[in-house]
Amino acid sequence: MSTVETRVMTAHIPIPLADRVDQLANRLERSRGWIVKQALSSFVEQEEHRYRMTLEALSDVDSGRTIDHGTVEAWVDSLDTDLPLSAPSCE
């Protein structure tokens, strides 16, 4: 089994949040460190995904692949009606 190098990081956590982490660790029978590592990994993955999507969206804008604001507004307004419009596309 390979070992992963680690580094200790510290952070000041509000007491109510720290208490919740402790409760979760007890309930899952895991260490606080494991809970924090899982949460941090999830957050970092989410933010990296958000960043990639932002770059992709900016590329679409630069390429002219956009939908007029009025078209989007009309579609959204139609969603609460008996005859909603089809979602607009960049075709």
C-alpha positions as CSV (number, residue, x, y, z in Angstrom):
1,M,0.0,0.0,0.0
2,S,1.4,3.4,-1.0
3,T,1.5,6.2,1.5
4,V,0.4,9.7,0.6
5,E,2.5,12.6,1.9
6,T,0.6,14.9,4.1
7,R,1.0,18.3,5.6
8,V,-0.6,19.7,8.8
9,M,-2.7,22.8,8.2
10,T,-4.4,24.8,10.9
11,A,-7.5,27.0,10.9
12,H,-9.6,28.9,13.4
13,I,-13.0,27.3,13.4
14,P,-16.0,28.9,15.1
15,I,-16.9,26.9,18.1
16,P,-20.5,26.0,16.9
17,L,-19.0,24.6,13.7
18,A,-16.3,22.7,15.6
19,D,-19.0,21.2,17.8
20,R,-20.9,20.1,14.7
21,V,-17.8,18.5,13.3
22,D,-17.2,16.7,16.6
23,Q,-20.8,15.4,16.6
24,L,-20.5,14.2,13.0
25,A,-17.2,12.5,13.8
26,N,-18.8,10.7,16.8
27,R,-21.8,9.7,14.8
28,L,-19.7,8.3,11.9
29,E,-17.1,6.9,14.2
30,R,-14.4,8.8,12.3
31,S,-11.8,11.3,13.4
32,R,-12.2,15.0,13.2
33,G,-9.3,15.0,10.8
34,W,-11.1,12.6,8.5
35,I,-14.3,14.8,8.5
36,V,-12.3,17.9,7.8
37,K,-10.4,16.2,5.0
38,Q,-13.6,15.0,3.4
39,A,-15.2,18.4,3.6
40,L,-12.2,20.2,2.3
41,S,-11.7,17.8,-0.6
42,S,-15.4,18.2,-1.6
43,F,-15.2,22.0,-1.4
44,V,-12.0,22.1,-3.5
45,E,-13.4,19.8,-6.1
46,Q,-16.6,22.0,-6.3
47,E,-14.6,25.2,-6.6
48,E,-12.3,23.7,-9.3
49,H,-15.4,22.5,-11.2
50,R,-17.0,26.0,-10.9
51,Y,-13.8,27.6,-12.2
52,R,-13.7,25.2,-15.2
53,M,-17.3,26.0,-16.0
54,T,-16.7,29.7,-15.7
55,L,-13.8,29.5,-18.2
56,E,-16.0,27.4,-20.5
57,A,-18.8,30.0,-20.3
58,L,-16.4,32.9,-21.0
59,S,-15.1,31.0,-24.0
60,D,-18.7,30.6,-25.3
61,V,-19.2,34.4,-24.8
62,D,-16.0,35.1,-26.7
63,S,-17.2,32.9,-29.5
64,G,-20.6,34.5,-29.7
65,R,-22.5,31.5,-28.3
66,T,-24.9,33.4,-26.2
67,I,-28.7,33.7,-25.8
68,D,-30.4,37.1,-25.7
69,H,-31.5,38.2,-22.3
70,G,-35.1,38.9,-23.5
71,T,-35.3,35.3,-24.9
72,V,-34.3,33.9,-21.5
73,E,-36.7,36.1,-19.6
74,A,-39.6,35.0,-21.9
75,W,-38.7,31.4,-21.4
76,V,-38.5,31.8,-17.6
77,D,-41.8,33.6,-17.5
78,S,-43.4,30.8,-19.4
79,L,-42.4,28.1,-17.0
80,D,-45.3,28.9,-14.6
81,T,-47.9,28.8,-17.5
82,D,-49.9,26.0,-19.0
83,L,-47.8,26.2,-22.1
84,P,-44.1,26.6,-21.2
85,L,-41.7,27.5,-24.0
86,S,-38.9,25.1,-24.9
87,A,-35.6,26.0,-23.3
88,P,-33.7,28.4,-25.6
89,S,-30.5,27.3,-27.3
90,C,-27.5,29.0,-29.0
91,E,-28.3,27.4,-32.4
